[in-house]
Amino acid sequence: MPDIAYAKSRYRPPEIEHRYGPNVHLLDDPIAWTLLARLCSNSTQQPDIGRLTRALYQGLAHAVLAAELDRARLDVPTRMVTSSPEAVIRSTGIARQALVVTVGIARAGTMPSQVVYDLLNELLEPEGVRQDHLFMSRATDAGGHVTGATWHDAKIGRDVDGRTVLLPDPMGATGTSMISALEHYKTRLDGRPARCIAMHLIVTPEYVRNVLRAHPDTIVYALRVDRGLSAPDVLATVPGTRWDEERGLDDRQYIVPGAGGVGEILNNAWV
């Protein structure tokens, strides 16, 4: 007989209150917030920045995959089964037959995608797990304002039909790169993804608005929303209450308070 205590999972990660809609999940995780603050500090460099990024994405991947992947019954004999026939774990777990793609968006998203990929291979049947790679950068005008995303190269499997597509990219600033990636996975490959999930350390209100306006079915997870350039009375409201007045991007469209150039600092490459 299965133990009724584990017959069903109701797991959902805790979230802060917000008004950005049901597809946005801003996690309430004080340990992650502490590590993320250290990552963002102007005194944090390699190797600490790498260790912190990996630790944060291990925690974020745990929360996202536990919440979003399909569940199935587990029936696993333990080592005690040789002496006790009842020694069989009968509980709920992750359905191992899920088909998932994780997308590494260079440069900042390369390590996070590898962290997610490694966990997926532990959880699922490896033949159903794939890692794709995109190489893109923000395109700017003469004034330094972001106008879109420029693709440089890509290594992508063609089949996405029925797959969950995960896009772990630390900083969600303007949303231009994410919108371009989502458009590609939805319209230019074989089939259509079952769902697309963006996984960030930090997002801005502008990012959330732009991505959901272009792709309203996108699921967004983040550890923090940065709206540091909003007026004090706006900061005193629940995030999303006065969404049009919230501002997290400076005039060069970098996040405030943000973390600086995460792709640059992760790779010690300042170009």
Contacts in CASP RR format, 6 or more apart in sequence:
PFRMAT RR
TARGET T0000
AUTHOR 0000-0000-0000
METHOD contacts of the structure
MODEL  1
MPDIAYAKSRYRPPEIEHRYGPNVHLLDDPIAWTLLARLCSNSTQQPDIG
RLTRALYQGLAHAVLAAELDRARLDVPTRMVTSSPEAVIRSTGIARQALV
VTVGIARAGTMPSQVVYDLLNELLEPEGVRQDHLFMSRATDAGGHVTGAT
WHDAKIGRDVDGRTVLLPDPMGATGTSMISALEHYKTRLDGRPARCIAMH
LIVTPEYVRNVLRAHPDTIVYALRVDRGLSAPDVLATVPGTRWDEERGLD
DRQYIVPGAGGVGEILNNAWV
1 90 0 8 1.000
2 73 0 8 1.000
2 90 0 8 1.000
2 91 0 8 1.000
3 90 0 8 1.000
3 91 0 8 1.000
6 90 0 8 1.000
6 91 0 8 1.000
6 92 0 8 1.000
7 91 0 8 1.000
7 92 0 8 1.000
8 92 0 8 1.000
9 71 0 8 1.000
9 92 0 8 1.000
9 93 0 8 1.000
11 66 0 8 1.000
11 67 0 8 1.000
12 67 0 8 1.000
13 25 0 8 1.000
13 27 0 8 1.000
13 28 0 8 1.000
13 29 0 8 1.000
13 63 0 8 1.000
13 64 0 8 1.000
13 66 0 8 1.000
13 67 0 8 1.000
14 27 0 8 1.000
14 28 0 8 1.000
14 29 0 8 1.000
15 25 0 8 1.000
15 26 0 8 1.000
15 27 0 8 1.000
15 28 0 8 1.000
16 26 0 8 1.000
16 27 0 8 1.000
16 28 0 8 1.000
16 239 0 8 1.000
17 238 0 8 1.000
17 239 0 8 1.000
18 24 0 8 1.000
18 26 0 8 1.000
18 225 0 8 1.000
18 238 0 8 1.000
18 239 0 8 1.000
18 240 0 8 1.000
19 238 0 8 1.000
19 239 0 8 1.000
19 240 0 8 1.000
19 241 0 8 1.000
19 243 0 8 1.000
20 26 0 8 1.000
20 205 0 8 1.000
20 208 0 8 1.000
20 212 0 8 1.000
20 239 0 8 1.000
20 240 0 8 1.000
20 243 0 8 1.000
23 212 0 8 1.000
23 216 0 8 1.000
23 217 0 8 1.000
23 218 0 8 1.000
23 219 0 8 1.000
23 220 0 8 1.000
24 208 0 8 1.000
24 212 0 8 1.000
24 220 0 8 1.000
24 222 0 8 1.000
25 67 0 8 1.000
25 219 0 8 1.000
25 220 0 8 1.000
25 221 0 8 1.000
25 222 0 8 1.000
26 222 0 8 1.000
26 223 0 8 1.000
26 224 0 8 1.000
26 225 0 8 1.000
26 239 0 8 1.000
27 60 0 8 1.000
27 63 0 8 1.000
27 221 0 8 1.000
27 222 0 8 1.000
27 223 0 8 1.000
29 63 0 8 1.000
29 223 0 8 1.000
32 56 0 8 1.000
32 59 0 8 1.000
32 60 0 8 1.000
32 223 0 8 1.000
33 223 0 8 1.000
33 224 0 8 1.000
35 52 0 8 1.000
35 55 0 8 1.000
35 56 0 8 1.000
36 52 0 8 1.000
36 56 0 8 1.000
36 201 0 8 1.000
36 202 0 8 1.000
36 223 0 8 1.000
36 224 0 8 1.000
38 44 0 8 1.000
38 48 0 8 1.000
38 52 0 8 1.000
39 49 0 8 1.000
39 52 0 8 1.000
39 53 0 8 1.000
39 56 0 8 1.000
39 201 0 8 1.000
39 259 0 8 1.000
40 257 0 8 1.000
40 258 0 8 1.000
40 259 0 8 1.000
40 260 0 8 1.000
44 52 0 8 1.000
45 265 0 8 1.000
46 265 0 8 1.000
46 266 0 8 1.000
46 268 0 8 1.000
49 265 0 8 1.000
49 266 0 8 1.000
50 111 0 8 1.000
50 266 0 8 1.000
53 111 0 8 1.000
53 112 0 8 1.000
53 170 0 8 1.000
53 201 0 8 1.000
53 262 0 8 1.000
53 266 0 8 1.000
54 111 0 8 1.000
54 115 0 8 1.000
56 201 0 8 1.000
56 223 0 8 1.000
57 111 0 8 1.000
57 112 0 8 1.000
57 115 0 8 1.000
57 116 0 8 1.000
57 168 0 8 1.000
57 199 0 8 1.000
57 201 0 8 1.000
58 115 0 8 1.000
58 119 0 8 1.000
60 168 0 8 1.000
60 199 0 8 1.000
60 201 0 8 1.000
60 221 0 8 1.000
60 223 0 8 1.000
61 115 0 8 1.000
61 116 0 8 1.000
61 119 0 8 1.000
61 168 0 8 1.000
61 199 0 8 1.000
62 119 0 8 1.000
63 221 0 8 1.000
64 166 0 8 1.000
64 197 0 8 1.000
64 199 0 8 1.000
64 221 0 8 1.000
65 94 0 8 1.000
65 116 0 8 1.000
65 119 0 8 1.000
65 120 0 8 1.000
65 123 0 8 1.000
66 94 0 8 1.000
68 164 0 8 1.000
68 195 0 8 1.000
68 197 0 8 1.000
68 219 0 8 1.000
69 94 0 8 1.000
69 95 0 8 1.000
69 98 0 8 1.000
69 100 0 8 1.000
69 123 0 8 1.000
69 124 0 8 1.000
69 164 0 8 1.000
70 94 0 8 1.000
70 95 0 8 1.000
70 98 0 8 1.000
71 92 0 8 1.000
71 93 0 8 1.000
71 94 0 8 1.000
71 95 0 8 1.000
72 92 0 8 1.000
72 93 0 8 1.000
72 94 0 8 1.000
72 95 0 8 1.000
72 96 0 8 1.000
72 97 0 8 1.000
73 90 0 8 1.000
73 91 0 8 1.000
73 92 0 8 1.000
73 93 0 8 1.000
74 89 0 8 1.000
74 90 0 8 1.000
74 91 0 8 1.000
74 92 0 8 1.000
74 93 0 8 1.000
75 88 0 8 1.000
75 89 0 8 1.000
75 90 0 8 1.000
76 88 0 8 1.000
76 89 0 8 1.000
77 87 0 8 1.000
77 88 0 8 1.000
77 89 0 8 1.000
78 87 0 8 1.000
78 88 0 8 1.000
78 89 0 8 1.000
79 87 0 8 1.000
80 87 0 8 1.000
81 87 0 8 1.000
81 88 0 8 1.000
94 123 0 8 1.000
94 124 0 8 1.000
96 123 0 8 1.000
96 124 0 8 1.000
96 125 0 8 1.000
97 124 0 8 1.000
97 125 0 8 1.000
97 128 0 8 1.000
98 124 0 8 1.000
98 128 0 8 1.000
98 164 0 8 1.000
99 128 0 8 1.000
99 162 0 8 1.000
99 163 0 8 1.000
99 164 0 8 1.000
100 120 0 8 1.000
100 124 0 8 1.000
100 128 0 8 1.000
100 129 0 8 1.000
100 130 0 8 1.000
100 163 0 8 1.000
100 164 0 8 1.000
100 165 0 8 1.000
100 166 0 8 1.000
101 129 0 8 1.000
101 130 0 8 1.000
101 131 0 8 1.000
101 132 0 8 1.000
101 157 0 8 1.000
101 160 0 8 1.000
101 163 0 8 1.000
101 164 0 8 1.000
101 165 0 8 1.000
101 166 0 8 1.000
101 193 0 8 1.000
102 113 0 8 1.000
102 116 0 8 1.000
102 117 0 8 1.000
102 120 0 8 1.000
102 129 0 8 1.000
102 130 0 8 1.000
102 131 0 8 1.000
102 132 0 8 1.000
102 166 0 8 1.000
102 167 0 8 1.000
102 168 0 8 1.000
103 113 0 8 1.000
103 131 0 8 1.000
103 132 0 8 1.000
103 133 0 8 1.000
103 134 0 8 1.000
103 165 0 8 1.000
103 166 0 8 1.000
103 167 0 8 1.000
103 168 0 8 1.000
103 181 0 8 1.000
103 185 0 8 1.000
104 110 0 8 1.000
104 112 0 8 1.000
104 113 0 8 1.000
104 114 0 8 1.000
104 131 0 8 1.000
104 132 0 8 1.000
104 133 0 8 1.000
104 134 0 8 1.000
104 167 0 8 1.000
104 168 0 8 1.000
104 169 0 8 1.000
105 113 0 8 1.000
105 134 0 8 1.000
105 136 0 8 1.000
105 167 0 8 1.000
105 169 0 8 1.000
105 177 0 8 1.000
105 181 0 8 1.000
106 133 0 8 1.000
106 134 0 8 1.000
106 135 0 8 1.000
106 136 0 8 1.000
107 263 0 8 1.000
107 264 0 8 1.000
107 266 0 8 1.000
107 267 0 8 1.000
107 269 0 8 1.000
108 169 0 8 1.000
108 170 0 8 1.000
108 171 0 8 1.000
108 261 0 8 1.000
108 262 0 8 1.000
108 263 0 8 1.000
108 266 0 8 1.000
109 168 0 8 1.000
109 169 0 8 1.000
109 170 0 8 1.000
109 263 0 8 1.000
110 133 0 8 1.000
111 266 0 8 1.000
112 168 0 8 1.000
112 169 0 8 1.000
112 170 0 8 1.000
112 199 0 8 1.000
113 131 0 8 1.000
113 133 0 8 1.000
113 166 0 8 1.000
113 168 0 8 1.000
114 131 0 8 1.000
115 168 0 8 1.000
116 166 0 8 1.000
116 168 0 8 1.000
116 199 0 8 1.000
117 129 0 8 1.000
117 131 0 8 1.000
120 129 0 8 1.000
121 129 0 8 1.000
130 157 0 8 1.000
130 163 0 8 1.000
132 154 0 8 1.000
132 155 0 8 1.000
132 156 0 8 1.000
132 157 0 8 1.000
133 154 0 8 1.000
133 155 0 8 1.000
133 156 0 8 1.000
134 151 0 8 1.000
134 154 0 8 1.000
134 156 0 8 1.000
134 181 0 8 1.000
135 151 0 8 1.000
135 152 0 8 1.000
135 153 0 8 1.000
135 154 0 8 1.000
136 149 0 8 1.000
136 150 0 8 1.000
136 151 0 8 1.000
136 152 0 8 1.000
136 177 0 8 1.000
136 180 0 8 1.000
136 181 0 8 1.000
137 149 0 8 1.000
137 150 0 8 1.000
137 152 0 8 1.000
137 177 0 8 1.000
138 146 0 8 1.000
138 148 0 8 1.000
138 149 0 8 1.000
138 150 0 8 1.000
138 174 0 8 1.000
138 176 0 8 1.000
138 177 0 8 1.000
138 253 0 8 1.000
139 146 0 8 1.000
139 147 0 8 1.000
139 148 0 8 1.000
139 149 0 8 1.000
139 150 0 8 1.000
139 176 0 8 1.000
140 146 0 8 1.000
140 147 0 8 1.000
141 147 0 8 1.000
144 252 0 8 1.000
144 253 0 8 1.000
145 251 0 8 1.000
145 252 0 8 1.000
145 253 0 8 1.000
146 173 0 8 1.000
146 174 0 8 1.000
146 176 0 8 1.000
146 253 0 8 1.000
147 176 0 8 1.000
148 174 0 8 1.000
148 176 0 8 1.000
148 177 0 8 1.000
148 180 0 8 1.000
149 176 0 8 1.000
149 177 0 8 1.000
149 179 0 8 1.000
149 180 0 8 1.000
151 180 0 8 1.000
154 184 0 8 1.000
156 184 0 8 1.000
156 189 0 8 1.000
157 189 0 8 1.000
158 189 0 8 1.000
158 190 0 8 1.000
159 189 0 8 1.000
159 190 0 8 1.000
159 191 0 8 1.000
160 185 0 8 1.000
160 189 0 8 1.000
160 190 0 8 1.000
160 191 0 8 1.000
160 192 0 8 1.000
160 193 0 8 1.000
161 190 0 8 1.000
161 191 0 8 1.000
161 192 0 8 1.000
161 193 0 8 1.000
162 191 0 8 1.000
162 192 0 8 1.000
162 193 0 8 1.000
162 194 0 8 1.000
163 193 0 8 1.000
163 194 0 8 1.000
164 193 0 8 1.000
164 194 0 8 1.000
164 195 0 8 1.000
164 196 0 8 1.000
164 197 0 8 1.000
165 185 0 8 1.000
165 193 0 8 1.000
165 195 0 8 1.000
165 196 0 8 1.000
165 197 0 8 1.000
166 197 0 8 1.000
166 199 0 8 1.000
167 178 0 8 1.000
167 181 0 8 1.000
167 182 0 8 1.000
167 196 0 8 1.000
167 197 0 8 1.000
167 198 0 8 1.000
167 199 0 8 1.000
168 199 0 8 1.000
168 200 0 8 1.000
169 177 0 8 1.000
169 178 0 8 1.000
169 198 0 8 1.000
169 199 0 8 1.000
169 200 0 8 1.000
170 200 0 8 1.000
170 201 0 8 1.000
170 202 0 8 1.000
170 259 0 8 1.000
170 262 0 8 1.000
170 263 0 8 1.000
171 200 0 8 1.000
171 201 0 8 1.000
171 202 0 8 1.000
171 203 0 8 1.000
171 255 0 8 1.000
171 258 0 8 1.000
171 259 0 8 1.000
171 261 0 8 1.000
171 262 0 8 1.000
172 178 0 8 1.000
172 198 0 8 1.000
172 200 0 8 1.000
172 202 0 8 1.000
172 203 0 8 1.000
172 204 0 8 1.000
172 207 0 8 1.000
172 222 0 8 1.000
172 255 0 8 1.000
173 204 0 8 1.000
173 206 0 8 1.000
173 207 0 8 1.000
173 249 0 8 1.000
173 253 0 8 1.000
173 254 0 8 1.000
173 255 0 8 1.000
174 204 0 8 1.000
174 206 0 8 1.000
174 207 0 8 1.000
174 210 0 8 1.000
174 249 0 8 1.000
174 253 0 8 1.000
175 206 0 8 1.000
175 207 0 8 1.000
175 210 0 8 1.000
175 211 0 8 1.000
176 210 0 8 1.000
178 198 0 8 1.000
178 207 0 8 1.000
178 211 0 8 1.000
178 218 0 8 1.000
179 210 0 8 1.000
179 211 0 8 1.000
179 214 0 8 1.000
179 215 0 8 1.000
182 196 0 8 1.000
182 211 0 8 1.000
182 214 0 8 1.000
182 215 0 8 1.000
182 218 0 8 1.000
183 214 0 8 1.000
183 215 0 8 1.000
185 193 0 8 1.000
185 196 0 8 1.000
186 192 0 8 1.000
186 193 0 8 1.000
186 196 0 8 1.000
186 215 0 8 1.000
195 217 0 8 1.000
195 219 0 8 1.000
196 215 0 8 1.000
196 217 0 8 1.000
196 218 0 8 1.000
196 219 0 8 1.000
197 218 0 8 1.000
197 219 0 8 1.000
197 220 0 8 1.000
197 221 0 8 1.000
198 211 0 8 1.000
198 218 0 8 1.000
198 219 0 8 1.000
198 220 0 8 1.000
198 221 0 8 1.000
199 221 0 8 1.000
199 222 0 8 1.000
200 220 0 8 1.000
200 221 0 8 1.000
200 222 0 8 1.000
200 223 0 8 1.000
201 222 0 8 1.000
201 223 0 8 1.000
201 224 0 8 1.000
201 259 0 8 1.000
201 262 0 8 1.000
202 222 0 8 1.000
202 223 0 8 1.000
202 224 0 8 1.000
202 225 0 8 1.000
202 226 0 8 1.000
202 255 0 8 1.000
202 258 0 8 1.000
202 259 0 8 1.000
203 220 0 8 1.000
203 222 0 8 1.000
203 224 0 8 1.000
203 225 0 8 1.000
203 226 0 8 1.000
204 225 0 8 1.000
204 226 0 8 1.000
204 227 0 8 1.000
204 248 0 8 1.000
204 249 0 8 1.000
204 255 0 8 1.000
205 225 0 8 1.000
205 227 0 8 1.000
205 239 0 8 1.000
205 240 0 8 1.000
205 243 0 8 1.000
205 246 0 8 1.000
205 247 0 8 1.000
205 248 0 8 1.000
206 246 0 8 1.000
206 247 0 8 1.000
206 248 0 8 1.000
206 249 0 8 1.000
208 220 0 8 1.000
208 225 0 8 1.000
209 243 0 8 1.000
211 218 0 8 1.000
211 220 0 8 1.000
212 218 0 8 1.000
212 220 0 8 1.000
225 239 0 8 1.000
226 248 0 8 1.000
226 255 0 8 1.000
226 256 0 8 1.000
226 257 0 8 1.000
226 258 0 8 1.000
227 234 0 8 1.000
227 235 0 8 1.000
227 239 0 8 1.000
227 246 0 8 1.000
227 247 0 8 1.000
227 248 0 8 1.000
228 235 0 8 1.000
228 247 0 8 1.000
228 248 0 8 1.000
228 256 0 8 1.000
228 257 0 8 1.000
229 247 0 8 1.000
229 248 0 8 1.000
229 249 0 8 1.000
229 250 0 8 1.000
229 256 0 8 1.000
230 245 0 8 1.000
230 246 0 8 1.000
230 247 0 8 1.000
230 248 0 8 1.000
231 245 0 8 1.000
234 242 0 8 1.000
234 245 0 8 1.000
234 246 0 8 1.000
239 246 0 8 1.000
240 246 0 8 1.000
248 255 0 8 1.000
248 256 0 8 1.000
249 255 0 8 1.000
249 256 0 8 1.000
250 256 0 8 1.000
254 260 0 8 1.000
254 261 0 8 1.000
263 269 0 8 1.000
264 270 0 8 1.000
264 271 0 8 1.000
END
